[in-house]
């Protein structure tokens, strides 16, 4: 009989194990389907193969290590990675480089690897939950992990959160192994894991003394304090073994003592603590004075170091610049304690709040525009369920001893739970001096899910054992907490204009100017006072050849921000392209007045002054010839064309008219005169002149088209369509939209007409 009972128990256990394994496989398959769906969306994103900001820097760094080609993309500065201390944590770029080395230099490989790692994280969460609280908790935790939207989103980005989640889970696993058998080798393994984690996120080093304090506490509770000193030493040795190579490398290449990364820490401390700080990323105050730029990215670190050195009047190391920013931050903190406390309260509310705080990208709108991610619940699920789990853990722990009345919370469960809570709190506290963003809290979410899974499992157990009242109470608390945590304490509004701006900038880099203009127009529409959006829209329009429209938006940007050297410089380039040399010179000089030594403006000014001297010399030569042949129409036409190149419109008109008074059939003068009249918005004169040109050259299709454009500017749609039709009849089809007779017959359709007009900037 005993053998039969034992056999039945074994069969029951085997069946339960099989069901749990099948459930885990089902969870992983569901997570895989979500990731495949999101990856299908992601390949169509503008920055999929042109990563920006932190992702772009990681990509550049990783590719440089793999190929040895450190050529900087044309739109960025040289970050001088090979001769500088690490200016960002090196862990993730090395991880990305390994993927490129093994899988090739394509942008699909890291996404596939990271999404695979996301599924590995589900398994790690299951194992951690199983080993601490039981298989039921592990399964629920894995389910949360498989479908949480932010994990899936960041697995598709070339940034560190997915790797941080893996390393954080591994760290707690290793510390759990040490707890079960506290040997020096396991302590070394824990230190090594923490060191690797620090190479990806250096502020995790704050957790090292917390781990040692927890280890001492555990040893004290177990009455086993004899080997705690050896454990602490082994743990520290493991961490130093991993971190020391980065420190040595920094010193060897830059003669600068930097443990892991610099000047990142000092700058971020200053960003989080200054007169303009608001709890989230708000830029570097006085950045324009330091670098001459309104914005910066990781490629600009050496430029920032040199800029700070110029302000201080000496050559500075990266660590010294980090110290410079840290001192500015500490000075502000000491002199404004009340505001610093308020900022910390804001950061706390934002860190634990329901909104996705942006950093690099407007993550809220990335999620909102994803059919896969938009319907998956967000952070309130994680925090509310975790609170219920923690409450139950401590509630039942305090009521221990009431036999059968409450679930048993063992010492092991309790002490491991304390470690995980210490990790969550320490990690959160490490960000309080800086600023808050959604991706910064990602590494603690697996542990929130672990507590949430524990709480849900206990509620399920109560329900299954007919403790309906207790289950209902805890379930009600869970629902109430969900609604409470869904309401932000501190308001945070994602910026849709910024989202469209970043997309438009990437489309510009990809030479997809139609898409860029569409996104940037939307950015401007949503926020008309956004100077950077006007500048980027102007760049896209200029790339499309719509220089007049570009100039309008540069002007708007300068009305919003008169000190924008980028707008002054780019406007100067656009004006020069339109032949307005004097106005272009004025813009370049204004840029140099704001930022002396601004290289782009210096180069452009030199080029334009050279062109001006060349034209002035040509003008002097033509005038000299006119002194000999005052009635030569060709000389007057040539002189008018030179004035036209300089942007001296009235002088050009005078010379073209003189040429035509001598020779009325000079078609070149008629065409240029009409174009100048158009620029000066003297539309009636322009139309009349183009018609004279058509009278002399009926086959000149461009003249018909120019008349159509003038009427379009005046909103005379029927007249514009008539002349556009004549242009097409004469063979004008530069836009490539007219391909059949039916297309020609449909030209009167307003949408078709607008399409043609848009193609030419009208």
Secondary structure, 3 states (H helix, E strand, C coil): CHHHHHHHHHHHHHHHHHHHHHHHHHHHHHHHHHHHHHHHHHCCCCCCCCCCHHHHHHHHHHHHHHHCCCCCCCCCCCCCHHHCCCCCCHHHHHHHHHHHHHHCCCHHHHHHHHHHHHHHHHHHHHHHHHHHCCHHHHHHHHHHHHHCHHHHHHHCCCCCHHHHHHHHHHHHHHHHHHHHCCCHHHHHHHHHHHHHHHHHCHHHHHHHHHHHHHHHHHHHHCCCCCCHHHHHHHHHHHHHHHHHHHHHHHHHHHCCCCCCCCCHHHHHHHHHCCCCCCCECCCCCCHHHHHCCCCCCHHHHHHHHHHHHHHHCCCCCHHHHHHHHHHHHHHHHHHCHHHHHHHHHHHHHHHCCCCCCCCCCCHHHHHHCCCCCCCCCCHHHHHHHHHHHHHHHHHHHHCCCCCCCCCCCCHHHHHHHHHHHHHHHHHHHHHHCCCECHHHHHHHHHHHHHHHHHHHHHHHHHHHCCCHHHHHHHHHHHHHHHHHHCCCCCCCCCCHHHHHHHHHHHHHHCCCHHHHHHHHHHHHHHCCCCHHHHHHHHHHHHHCCCHHHHHHHHHHHHHHCCCCHHHHHHHHHHHHHCCCHHHHHHHHHHHHHHCCCCHHHHHHHHHHHHHHHHHHHHHHHHHHHHHHCCCCHHHHHHHHHHHHHHCCHHHHHHHHHHHHHHCCCCHHHHHHHHHHHHHCCCHHHHHHHHHHHHHHCCCCHHHHHHHHHHHHHCCCHHHHHHHHHHHHHCCCCCCCCCCCHHHHHHHHCHHHHHHHHHHCCC
